Amino acid sequence: MMWAGIFSSYKGRTLVTWCRLLLTSNNLIISMNI
């Protein structure tokens, strides 16, 4: 159970970081286009 909780929290963190990376890359592309 403990390992499952750690794994789920790790997955959540990686998802958040990926979302942030995607958002920042999209913002860079938009700013470059303008």
C-alpha positions in Angstrom: 0.0 0.0 0.0 2.8 2.4 0.9 4.6 1.8 -2.4 1.4 2.3 -4.3 0.9 5.7 -2.6 4.5 6.8 -3.4 4.1 5.6 -7.0 0.8 7.4 -7.5 2.2 10.7 -6.0 5.3 10.3 -8.3 3.0 9.8 -11.3 1.0 12.9 -10.4 4.1 15.0 -10.0 5.5 13.9 -13.4 2.1 14.7 -15.0 2.2 18.2 -13.5 5.7 18.8 -14.7 4.9 17.5 -18.2 1.8 19.9 -18.3 4.0 22.8 -17.3 6.6 22.0 -19.9 3.9 21.8 -22.6 2.4 25.1 -21.5 5.8 26.8 -21.5 6.8 25.4 -24.9 3.4 26.5 -26.3 3.9 30.0 -24.9 7.4 30.2 -26.4 6.0 29.1 -29.8 3.2 31.6 -29.6 5.5 34.5 -28.7 7.9 33.5 -31.5 5.0 33.6 -34.0 4.0 37.0 -32.9 
